[in-house]
Amino acid sequence: MKSIIRKAGLLLSTATLVLAQPLGTAQAQEKRIVAVSIPAATHGWTGGVVYHAEQAEKEVEAAFPNVDVVLSTASSATAQVSALEDLSATRKLDALVILPFTSEELTGPVEQIKKNGTFISVVDRGLTDPTIQDLYVAGDNIAVGANTARWLSDKLGGQGEIVVLRGIPTVIDDERIKGFSDVIDKTNIKILDIQYANWNQDEAFKLMQDYLAKYPKIDAVWANDDDMLLGVIEAVDRAGRKDIKYALGGNGMKQVIEMVKEGNERTPVSTPYPPSMIKSAIYMTAAQFAGQAPMRGSFLLGAPLITPENADQFYFPDSPF
């Protein structure tokens, strides 16, 4: 865990030190435009993304007057495509930091911007063609699914019947499901059903109600995400179902971390997936224009299990998420 914190801290610290260096002749150059395109706060995690992006916009522009950060939010994939078209039509983009609403729909538009010589940083939900990106910052989604599945398999003794909720059609959802399924497939645990609930608490509530009506016995639920987990828990509690031993999510929402800290029997573990990764990506992208500090490659944040023993390390009461 400490190594993960150190790595994430190093990424931010390196970029921060670069941005803080004297600019010399750089200030005399034309403004560099770094566009940031992210989903609107449609659920708790993206609310955290918007918060950290706004903070990064202020901090980067204050530390690096030669960079103008242009922040854009979108409530759908279609709206994000339109926003990108507007951004690229009205100014020359030196760099684009994008958290795609969905992977497939945004890949083509981002590729078109790339052809103009724009530096591309992709965060979290990858594009379907990773060769487009110069920089990629995300959590280790394979590990999110796999670590949760190993814990669940151990607690269920390698057998039982479970249901799974998917997020939205994106690379990271595919990776989480793969990590989870690859582990479960080696056990005698049966996945009764797996459907999309779009990382939305209300949709997860409705889907879990359907699962409960359809299956008289469910040993555990993997909600894939903490926003969806809250919907699942509400549906289970309303139905008064006692057969469900575990309801697990992921992403490290502070409300769920509180459950873990308190030793909640049904939700005793989680996995981290900090929305602040958008801030790291913006800092590293801005570093392209601050001296000789090219930041390229893929940076994955670890996904260790959050347990009552280490939950304090992941609990930030003042965080929007």
N, C-alpha and C positions, 0 to 999 in steps of 0.2 A: 504494500500500500504506500509506504513512504517513498519508494522509488517512483511510483506513478505521480505522486504530488511533486516530487523533485523534477521529473521530466516536464510536466505541464508548466511548472513554475519557471523552468529554464527557458521554455519556448517564449513565454511572456517576457521574462527578464531580458533575454537576448534582444528581442524586438524593441523593448522599452529603452534599453541602453542605446541601441542604434538610433532610435528616434530622438533621443535626448542629446546626441552629439551636435556640436556646432555645425551649422549648415553651410557657412562660407558662401561660395558662389552659387550654391543650390537655390538660395532665396531669390537670386536674380533671374532664375529660370521661370518659365511659364508654370502655372499651376498644374499639378498632376491630379487627374480626376480618378478617384476610386469609388466606383458605384457599389452599393451594397443592396442586394435584392433578397428579401426574406419573406416568409409567410407572415401574415398578420397574426395577432394573438387569438387564434381560434381555439386553443386549449392551454392548459397550464404551462406545458413545456415551451411552446412557441411564445407565450407571454414572457417567459424568462429570456428567450432569444431576443425579443424586441428590446427588453430592458437593457441587456448587455450590449446590444448593437448601438443603442442610443448613447450609452456611456462611452463606448469606444470611439464613436464619432466625435464627441466633445474632446476626449483625451488626445486622440491622434492629431486633430486639427490644432490643438493648443501646443502640442509638442513638436509638430512638424508643419509650420505655416505654408510650406510648399505643396501640401496635399489638401485637396478639397474632397471630403467624404460626402457622397450623395446617397442618402438612405431612402429606400423604397420598400413598402410592405404591400402584400397582395393577399386577398381573401380566397383566391382559387388559382389553379394552374393557368387557366385562361387569362385571368387578370394579371398574373405574373408575366406571361408572355407579352401581353400588351404593354405593360410597364417597361419591359426590357426594350421593346421596339421604340417606345418614346424616349427612353434614356439614350439609346445609341443614335437616334435620329437627330437629337438636339445638341449633342456634344461629342467630342472625341473621348472615349473611355480608355484611360491608360490601364486600368485594372477593373475587374469585376469579381466581387465576392458574392457568391450565390449559394443560398440554401434552397434547393429546388422544391417547389410544392409537390411535384411528382417527378419521377426520373425521366420517363419516356417523353412526356410532353415538353419538357424543358431542354432536352438534349439538342434538338435541332436549332432552336433559337440561340442557345449559348454557343454552338458551333459557328453560327454566322457571325457572332460578335468576335469570336476568336480569330476569324479570318481577317479582321481589321487590325490585327497585331495586338489585341488586348490581352493582358495577363489574366489568366482565369484561376480563381481560387474557389474550390467547391467544398461545401461544409455539410457534413451529416448525410443527407440523402444524395447519394452519388448519381452521376449521369450514367446512362446506359452505355456510353462510350467513354471510358476513363482516359483515353489518349487526348481528349480535349483539354483536360485540366493540367495546370502547371503545379498546383498545390492542392492537397486534399487533407482536410482536418476532420476527424470523426472519432466516435467511440468504437470500440471493438465489438461490433454487433454479433459476430459469430460467438464470441465469448459470452455476451449477454445471454444468448439463448442456451449455449452449452453449459455454462456454470449453473444456471437455474435448473436445467434438466437433470444434471448430476445430483444436485441437492435433493430435488423432488424424487428422483428414482431411489435414492438412498432412504429417504423417509418413508416411501411407499413399499420398500422391500422389493423393488423391481417389478411390481405388478399392480394392476388397478385399471380404472377407467377415468379418463380426463377429457376436458374440452379446452380448446385454445381459441383465442381471439387474435385476429391479424389487425395490422394498422391500416395503411393505405398502400397502393401498389408502388413501392419504391425499392431501390436496391437494399436499403438498410432493413426494411421489413423482410425481404427475401433472405437476407443474411441471418437475421435473428431466427427465423423459422427453420432455416437450414441447420444452424447450430443446435437448436433445440431438438429437431427431428432426428438428426444424426445420432444423438445420444439415446433418445427414447426408442428408436428403431432397434437398438441392441438389447432392449429389455422386453418384458412381457406386459408392459403398459400399453393400453390401447387408447388411441386418440379417437374419441367418439365423433367429434365434429370440429371443424376449423373454418371460420368465416371472418370476413372483414367487418370491423366496427370503426374504422377510420380514425383511430386515436381520439375518439370522442366519448366523453363520459355518458351522455344521453343515449348515443347509439349502442354503447356497450351495455347499458342497463336493459335496453330493449332486446338485444341479442341474447343476453344472459337469461332473460325471462323466457325466450324461446327455447333455449337449451334446457332450462329447468322443466318446462312443460313437456319436452320431448324425451328427456332421459330421467327415469325415476331414481337412478343411482349414479352419482358423480363423485369420484374420490377427491379430485382436485381441479383447479382452474389455473391456467396460465394466461394472464391478460396481456402480456407482452409490453405493457406500458402502464404507468401509475394513474394517468387520467382514466383510462379504461378500467383499471382495477377498482376505482371508487364506484363506478357504475355497476360493476360486477357485485361488489360487496353489498350495495344497496338492494340489488335484486335478490340476492341470497337471503339477506336479513328479512326483507318483506315476505318472502316465501316461507320463511321459517325452516329452511332446509338445514338439517343437522348432519347429513351424510358427507358434506364437503369439508374435508380435513384441512385443505390448504387453498388459499387464493393468493396468487403471486403476480406481481407486475414487473416493474423495472423503470429506471430513470432517476431514482433518488429524490422524488418529490418530498418536501419537508414534512407534509402530513403523513406520508407513508413511513418516512424515517422515524417519526414519533411513535408509530405503531411498533416498529422494530425495537426502538429503545425501550419501550414499555414491556417487551416480551410478549406481544400479541401472539396467541397460539395459532391463529389461522394465517397470519401474515408475519412470520418471524424473520424473513430475509428479504433483501431487495438487491438491485445492482445499480451502480452509478452511471449516469449519462448526462453530464452537466451542460445546460444550455449556454454556459459561458464560453463554450468552444468557439462560438461565433466571434467573440472578442479576441481570442487568440489568433484566429484567421485574419481578422482585420489588421491587427498589429503586424503580423508576419507579412501580409500583402503590402502594407505601407512601407515596410522595411526595404522593399525593392527599390525605393526611390530615396533612400537615406544612406548615401555612401555605398561602399562595396559590401553589401549584405544580401546576396541573392538567397531567397528562401524557397526551395523547391523540394518536391517529394511528397510522401504520404506520412501523416502523423496520426497514430491511433492511440487513444486513451484507453487504459486498461479497464476491465470490468470485474473486479473481485466481488465476491459476495459481501453485502453489508449485513452484519449480524449485530445482536445486542452488544457484543464485546467491542466492536469497532465503530458503532453507529455515530458516536460523537464526532468522529473525524469527517463525517459526511453531512452533518446537520448544521444548517446555516439559517437561524430563525428569522433573520432580516431579508433573506432572499425572496424574490417574488415567486420562486418555485421551490 
